């Protein structure tokens, strides 16, 4: 059972990068072999090897559909006179190695220069001293504080993303208006809205999947810590065992259990649903008024970017009001990379304000640079306003010894599968005990 939970955790964290950063269809995969690891052709420029899950093998081919990230790579190639050699891990299924497993192996063996990392691999490699300190890059001077907080280990900024991923509640504002409901601010508000929907024949007010219900928990768990508490002190006390993660998590788990007990979430169905594919059709058909998703889903017609109703994206209910939840991924450079100097220069260009402006305008996302802003779609304005006010909860924080996003996701899944709240809290206590032994 312990090994199974570890495997599922890896899948959960990989899916963060897949759904929230690059919106790729597969997030973990087959054995490390020639058919999975792909490189592009060589030329006479200085080489920088970049390992990522991106489906990209020939950067020089003219293609108007290049991703936003590809555009920044091209800028780095031109300005720094380097050739970015893409090495990708192509997913097959969940039976063999995950992207994270392959990434850890390659980084520990200094096989590449730049890596696109998920939160748990950022944390693991950073703690092992295998990642360069990026704080001296010019681009780091312009970073939002949230990036530095999430990806700093032992005083070193070890990873920088190209976008700030934000999760929120996607709500059908027309359905709320139909029943004279205000958009919920607190857990109590949320329960009342669900009660009214249920009373009026809406079978399942909250459409949920097996990946993202942890956002409810994390929002409630850390609303005070990141918005009014002494964040560094509290995290230090968690890391030392003076405070317990389970004490923070319990209110969120009790809230989810109440939603399940009252039939506002269908736990059995959520446990089998994949993100968006499962609950999405009912939300789009206006059979359920609330789902959970990440910022980019509001920009994507294949997700929730083309609704027949007024869509609004708001934060999760907490005692401090609506709270966005922000997980963090990032690009990093191996501490012992063969082409470390060239890689650092290339990454500095990819993450410069100029490059991030291109990336942000293309994807309509939140930039990691405090100098780069783009207009978001109207549906995202409530969530964006909160983030501009620095109101948010971090779902990933490299300075916490217990990894948050993947672990919370899997323990929530235990709850969906019938575990009690107390049993779930015991899992957090075990994780904390294990972290204290390291």
C-alpha positions as CSV (number, residue, x, y, z in Angstrom):
1,X,0.0,0.0,0.0
2,X,2.9,2.3,0.9
3,X,4.5,1.8,-2.5
4,X,1.2,2.3,-4.3
5,X,0.7,5.7,-2.5
6,X,4.2,6.8,-3.5
7,X,3.5,5.8,-7.2
8,X,0.2,7.7,-7.1
9,X,1.9,10.7,-5.6
10,X,4.4,10.9,-8.5
11,X,1.5,10.7,-11.0
12,X,-0.4,13.5,-9.1
13,X,2.6,15.9,-9.1
14,X,3.4,15.2,-12.8
15,X,-0.1,16.0,-13.7
16,X,0.3,19.4,-12.2
17,X,2.8,20.4,-14.8
18,X,0.8,18.6,-17.5
19,X,-2.5,20.2,-16.9
20,X,-1.5,23.5,-15.5
21,X,1.6,24.5,-17.4
22,X,1.6,22.9,-20.8
23,X,-1.9,21.3,-21.1
24,X,-0.5,18.1,-22.5
25,X,-2.5,14.9,-22.7
26,X,-0.2,12.5,-20.9
27,X,1.7,13.0,-17.7
28,X,3.8,9.9,-17.0
29,X,5.0,7.1,-19.1
30,X,6.8,4.2,-20.5
31,X,10.4,3.0,-20.1
32,X,13.3,5.2,-20.8
33,X,14.2,4.2,-24.3
34,X,14.9,5.5,-27.8
35,X,11.2,5.9,-28.5
36,X,10.6,7.9,-25.4
37,X,13.7,10.2,-25.2
38,X,14.0,12.3,-28.3
39,X,16.6,14.8,-29.5
40,X,16.7,17.2,-32.4
41,X,19.5,17.5,-35.0
42,X,22.9,19.0,-34.1
43,X,24.5,22.1,-35.7
44,X,27.7,24.1,-35.0
45,X,26.4,26.4,-32.3
46,X,27.1,25.9,-28.6
47,X,24.7,23.2,-27.3
48,X,22.4,23.5,-24.3
49,X,20.5,20.3,-23.5
50,X,17.0,20.9,-22.1
51,X,15.0,18.0,-20.6
52,X,11.2,18.5,-20.5
53,X,7.9,16.8,-21.3
54,X,7.3,19.0,-24.3
55,X,6.5,17.3,-27.6
56,X,9.1,19.1,-29.5
57,X,11.8,17.5,-31.7
58,X,12.7,20.0,-34.5
59,X,12.8,23.6,-33.2
60,X,14.1,25.0,-36.5
61,X,11.0,23.9,-38.5
62,X,8.8,26.9,-39.3
63,X,5.5,26.4,-37.5
64,X,2.9,29.1,-36.7
65,X,1.5,26.9,-34.0
66,X,4.6,26.9,-31.9
67,X,3.9,27.0,-28.2
68,X,4.6,30.2,-26.2
69,X,7.5,28.4,-24.5
70,X,9.0,27.6,-27.9
71,X,9.0,31.2,-28.8
72,X,11.1,32.1,-25.7
73,X,13.5,29.3,-26.6
74,X,14.0,30.8,-30.1
75,X,14.8,34.1,-28.5
76,X,17.4,32.5,-26.3
77,X,18.9,30.7,-29.3
78,X,19.2,33.9,-31.3
79,X,20.4,36.2,-28.5
80,X,22.9,33.8,-26.9
81,X,24.1,32.0,-30.0
82,X,23.2,28.6,-28.6
83,X,21.3,25.6,-29.9
84,X,18.7,24.2,-27.6
85,X,18.7,20.4,-27.8
86,X,15.3,19.2,-26.7
87,X,15.3,15.9,-24.9
88,X,11.7,14.9,-24.1
89,X,10.1,12.0,-22.3
90,X,7.1,10.9,-24.2
91,X,4.4,9.3,-22.0
92,X,3.0,5.9,-22.7
93,X,1.0,4.9,-19.6
94,X,1.4,4.8,-15.8
95,X,2.9,1.3,-15.7
96,X,6.5,2.2,-15.9
97,X,8.7,5.2,-15.1
98,X,7.0,8.6,-14.5
99,X,8.4,11.8,-15.9
100,X,9.6,12.7,-12.4
101,X,11.5,9.4,-11.9
102,X,13.3,9.9,-15.2
103,X,13.9,13.6,-14.4
104,X,15.5,12.7,-11.1
105,X,17.7,10.1,-12.6
106,X,18.9,12.3,-15.4
107,X,19.6,15.3,-13.0
108,X,21.5,13.1,-10.5
109,X,23.6,11.8,-13.3
110,X,24.2,15.3,-14.9
111,X,22.8,14.2,-18.2
112,X,21.2,17.6,-19.2
113,X,21.7,21.3,-18.6
114,X,18.2,22.7,-18.1
115,X,15.3,20.8,-16.6
116,X,11.6,21.6,-16.4
117,X,10.7,20.4,-12.9
118,X,7.6,19.6,-10.9
119,X,7.4,20.7,-7.2
120,X,8.5,17.5,-5.6
121,X,11.6,17.2,-7.9
122,X,12.5,20.9,-7.3
123,X,12.4,20.1,-3.6
124,X,14.3,16.8,-3.8
125,X,17.1,18.1,-6.1
126,X,17.3,21.4,-4.4
127,X,17.8,19.7,-1.0
128,X,20.5,17.5,-2.5
129,X,22.4,20.6,-3.8
130,X,22.0,19.5,-7.5
131,X,20.5,22.8,-8.8
132,X,22.2,26.1,-9.5
133,X,21.3,29.2,-7.6
134,X,19.4,31.4,-10.1
135,X,19.1,34.4,-7.8
136,X,22.0,36.1,-9.6
137,X,20.3,36.1,-13.0
138,X,19.0,39.5,-14.2
139,X,15.5,38.0,-14.7
140,X,15.4,37.1,-11.0
141,X,15.4,40.7,-10.0
142,X,12.0,41.1,-11.5
143,X,10.3,38.1,-10.0
144,X,7.1,38.3,-7.9
145,X,7.7,37.4,-4.2
146,X,5.5,34.3,-4.6
147,X,8.1,32.7,-6.9
148,X,10.9,33.3,-4.5
149,X,8.9,32.0,-1.6
150,X,7.9,28.8,-3.4
151,X,11.2,27.8,-5.0
152,X,13.9,28.9,-2.5
153,X,15.8,26.2,-0.7
154,X,18.5,26.9,1.9
155,X,18.6,30.5,0.6
156,X,19.0,29.5,-3.0
157,X,16.4,30.2,-5.7
158,X,16.6,26.9,-7.6
159,X,13.8,27.2,-10.1
160,X,11.8,29.8,-12.0
161,X,8.5,29.1,-14.0
162,X,7.3,30.9,-17.1
163,X,3.8,31.4,-15.6
164,X,2.1,31.5,-12.2
165,X,-0.5,28.7,-12.2
166,X,-3.6,29.6,-10.3
167,X,-6.5,27.3,-9.3
168,X,-10.0,28.5,-8.5
169,X,-13.7,27.6,-8.5
170,X,-15.3,27.9,-11.9
171,X,-18.9,28.9,-11.3
172,X,-22.0,29.3,-13.5
173,X,-23.0,32.8,-12.5
174,X,-26.4,32.4,-14.2
175,X,-27.3,29.5,-12.0
176,X,-26.3,31.5,-8.9
177,X,-28.4,34.4,-10.1
178,X,-31.4,32.2,-10.8
179,X,-31.6,31.3,-7.1
180,X,-30.6,34.8,-5.8
181,X,-27.3,33.5,-4.4
182,X,-24.2,35.6,-3.8
183,X,-20.9,34.0,-4.8
184,X,-19.6,32.3,-1.6
185,X,-16.8,33.8,0.5
186,X,-16.6,31.4,3.5
187,X,-17.2,27.7,4.0
188,X,-20.5,28.5,5.6
189,X,-21.6,30.5,2.5
190,X,-20.5,27.7,0.3
191,X,-22.5,25.1,2.2
192,X,-25.6,27.3,2.1
193,X,-25.3,27.7,-1.7
194,X,-25.0,24.0,-2.1
195,X,-28.0,23.5,0.1
196,X,-30.1,25.7,-2.1
197,X,-28.9,24.1,-5.3
198,X,-29.7,20.6,-3.9
199,X,-33.1,21.7,-2.7
200,X,-33.9,22.9,-6.2
201,X,-33.2,19.6,-7.8
202,X,-29.5,20.0,-8.7
203,X,-28.2,16.5,-7.9
204,X,-24.5,17.3,-7.5
205,X,-23.7,21.0,-6.9
206,X,-19.9,20.4,-7.1
207,X,-18.5,18.6,-10.1
208,X,-15.2,17.0,-8.9
209,X,-12.4,14.8,-10.2
210,X,-9.8,12.7,-8.5
211,X,-7.0,15.3,-8.8
212,X,-8.0,18.7,-7.6
213,X,-10.2,18.6,-4.5
214,X,-7.0,19.2,-2.5
215,X,-7.4,22.9,-3.4
216,X,-10.3,23.2,-1.0
217,X,-8.1,21.7,1.8
218,X,-5.0,23.7,1.0
219,X,-7.0,27.0,0.9
220,X,-8.4,26.5,4.3
221,X,-5.3,25.0,5.8
222,X,-2.9,27.8,4.9
223,X,-5.1,30.9,4.5
224,X,-3.8,32.4,7.8
225,X,-0.2,31.2,7.3
226,X,0.2,33.1,4.0
227,X,-2.1,36.0,4.7
228,X,-1.4,37.4,8.1
229,X,0.7,34.9,10.0
230,X,4.5,34.8,10.5
231,X,5.0,32.5,7.5
232,X,8.7,31.8,7.9
233,X,8.3,31.1,11.6
234,X,5.3,28.8,11.2
235,X,7.0,26.8,8.4
236,X,10.2,26.5,10.6
237,X,8.0,25.1,13.4
238,X,6.3,22.6,11.0
239,X,9.7,21.5,9.8
240,X,11.0,21.0,13.3
241,X,7.8,19.2,14.5
242,X,6.8,21.9,16.9
243,X,3.6,22.3,14.8
244,X,1.7,19.5,13.1
245,X,0.6,19.6,9.5
246,X,-2.5,17.6,10.5
247,X,-3.7,20.5,12.7
248,X,-3.6,22.8,9.7
249,X,-5.3,20.2,7.4
250,X,-8.1,19.0,9.6
251,X,-10.6,21.8,9.0
252,X,-10.3,21.4,5.2
253,X,-10.8,17.6,5.4
254,X,-13.8,18.0,7.8
255,X,-15.3,20.5,5.3
256,X,-14.8,18.0,2.4
257,X,-16.3,15.2,4.4
258,X,-19.4,17.4,5.1
259,X,-19.8,18.1,1.4
260,X,-19.6,14.4,0.8
261,X,-22.0,13.5,3.6
262,X,-24.6,16.0,2.4
263,X,-24.4,14.8,-1.2
264,X,-22.9,18.0,-2.5
265,X,-19.9,16.0,-3.9
266,X,-20.3,12.5,-5.3
267,X,-17.2,10.9,-3.9
268,X,-17.5,7.6,-5.8
269,X,-17.8,9.4,-9.1
270,X,-15.1,11.9,-8.4
271,X,-12.7,9.1,-7.5
272,X,-13.1,7.8,-11.1
273,X,-13.1,11.1,-13.0
274,X,-10.2,12.5,-14.8
275,X,-9.7,16.2,-14.7
276,X,-12.1,18.2,-16.9
277,X,-13.0,15.1,-19.0
278,X,-15.1,13.8,-16.1
279,X,-17.0,16.7,-14.6
280,X,-16.7,19.1,-17.6
281,X,-19.6,17.9,-19.7
282,X,-22.2,18.4,-16.9
283,X,-20.8,21.8,-16.1
284,X,-21.0,22.9,-19.7
285,X,-24.5,21.5,-20.0
286,X,-25.5,23.5,-16.8
287,X,-26.3,20.4,-14.8
288,X,-23.8,21.4,-12.1
289,X,-23.0,25.0,-11.1
290,X,-19.4,24.5,-9.8
291,X,-16.2,22.8,-10.9
292,X,-12.5,23.2,-10.0
293,X,-9.8,24.1,-12.6
294,X,-6.7,26.1,-13.3
295,X,-6.4,29.5,-14.9
296,X,-5.7,28.3,-18.4
297,X,-8.9,26.3,-18.6
298,X,-10.8,29.6,-18.9
299,X,-8.8,30.5,-22.0
300,X,-9.2,27.1,-23.7
301,X,-12.2,26.3,-25.9
302,X,-11.5,22.6,-25.3
303,X,-12.0,23.2,-21.5
304,X,-14.2,26.1,-20.3
305,X,-13.3,29.0,-22.6
306,X,-16.5,28.8,-24.6
307,X,-19.5,28.6,-22.2
308,X,-23.1,29.3,-23.1
309,X,-23.5,31.1,-19.7
310,X,-21.7,33.7,-17.7
311,X,-18.6,32.1,-16.3
312,X,-16.7,33.5,-13.3
313,X,-13.6,32.1,-11.6
314,X,-13.3,32.8,-7.9
315,X,-11.1,31.7,-5.0
316,X,-11.9,28.9,-2.7
317,X,-14.0,29.6,0.5
318,X,-12.0,30.3,3.7
319,X,-12.6,32.2,6.8
320,X,-10.5,35.0,5.2
321,X,-12.8,35.0,2.1
322,X,-12.1,33.7,-1.4
323,X,-8.6,32.3,-1.7
324,X,-6.8,31.4,-5.0
325,X,-4.5,28.4,-4.7
326,X,-1.1,28.6,-6.5
327,X,1.1,25.5,-7.2
328,X,4.6,26.1,-8.7
329,X,6.7,24.4,-11.2
330,X,9.9,25.8,-12.8
331,X,13.0,25.6,-15.0
332,X,16.3,24.8,-13.3
333,X,19.9,24.3,-14.2
334,X,21.9,21.4,-13.0
335,X,24.6,22.3,-10.5
336,X,27.1,20.1,-12.3
337,X,25.7,20.7,-15.8
338,X,28.2,20.3,-18.7
339,X,27.2,23.5,-20.3
340,X,26.1,25.4,-17.1
341,X,27.3,28.8,-18.2
342,X,25.6,28.7,-21.5
343,X,22.5,27.2,-19.9
344,X,22.3,30.1,-17.4
345,X,22.6,32.7,-20.2
346,X,19.9,30.9,-22.2
347,X,17.6,30.6,-19.2
348,X,18.1,34.3,-18.4
349,X,16.8,35.2,-21.8
350,X,13.9,32.8,-21.7
351,X,12.8,34.3,-18.4
352,X,13.5,37.9,-19.3
353,X,10.7,40.5,-19.2
354,X,10.9,40.6,-23.0
355,X,10.4,36.9,-23.4
356,X,7.8,36.6,-20.7
357,X,5.8,39.4,-22.3
358,X,5.6,37.2,-25.5
359,X,4.8,34.1,-23.4
360,X,2.2,35.8,-21.3
361,X,0.5,37.5,-24.3
362,X,0.4,34.2,-26.1
363,X,-1.1,32.2,-23.3
364,X,-3.0,34.9,-21.4
365,X,-1.5,33.8,-18.1
366,X,-0.1,35.4,-14.9
367,X,3.6,36.2,-15.4
368,X,6.3,35.4,-12.8
369,X,7.7,38.9,-13.5
370,X,6.1,41.8,-11.6
371,X,6.7,44.0,-14.6
372,X,4.7,41.9,-17.1
373,X,0.9,42.2,-17.2
374,X,-1.7,41.2,-19.8
375,X,-5.4,41.6,-19.8
376,X,-7.2,38.5,-18.6
377,X,-10.6,37.3,-19.9
378,X,-13.5,38.8,-17.9
379,X,-14.2,35.4,-16.3
380,X,-10.8,35.4,-14.6
381,X,-11.1,39.0,-13.2
382,X,-12.2,37.9,-9.6
383,X,-9.3,35.5,-9.3
384,X,-6.9,37.9,-10.8
385,X,-7.9,40.7,-8.5
386,X,-7.1,38.6,-5.4
387,X,-3.7,37.7,-6.8
388,X,-2.9,41.3,-7.5
389,X,-3.7,42.0,-3.9
390,X,-1.3,39.3,-2.9
391,X,-4.1,37.2,-1.5
392,X,-3.4,33.6,-2.2
393,X,-2.3,30.2,-0.7
394,X,0.8,28.4,-2.0
395,X,0.1,24.8,-2.8
396,X,3.8,24.1,-3.2
397,X,6.6,25.4,-1.1
398,X,10.1,24.1,-1.4
399,X,10.9,25.2,2.1
400,X,8.4,22.8,3.6
401,X,10.0,19.4,4.3
402,X,6.7,17.6,3.6
403,X,5.7,18.0,0.0
404,X,2.2,19.5,-0.2
405,X,0.5,19.2,-3.6
406,X,1.0,15.5,-4.3
407,X,0.6,14.3,-0.8
408,X,-2.6,16.2,-0.1
409,X,-4.1,15.1,-3.4
410,X,-3.6,11.4,-2.5
411,X,-4.8,11.7,1.0
412,X,-7.9,13.5,-0.2
413,X,-8.4,10.5,-2.6
414,X,-8.2,8.3,0.5
415,X,-11.1,10.3,1.9
416,X,-13.1,9.9,-1.3
417,X,-12.5,6.1,-1.1
418,X,-13.9,5.9,2.4
419,X,-11.1,6.8,4.8
420,X,-12.1,8.8,7.9
421,X,-10.8,12.3,8.6
422,X,-8.8,10.9,11.6
423,X,-7.2,8.3,9.3
424,X,-6.3,11.0,6.8
425,X,-4.7,13.0,9.6
426,X,-2.7,10.0,10.7
427,X,-1.2,9.9,7.2
428,X,0.0,13.5,7.5
429,X,1.5,12.7,10.9
430,X,3.4,9.8,9.4
431,X,4.7,12.0,6.6
432,X,5.8,14.6,9.1
433,X,7.6,11.9,11.2
434,X,9.4,10.6,8.2
435,X,10.5,14.2,7.3
436,X,11.9,14.7,10.8
437,X,14.1,11.6,10.4
438,X,15.9,13.0,7.4
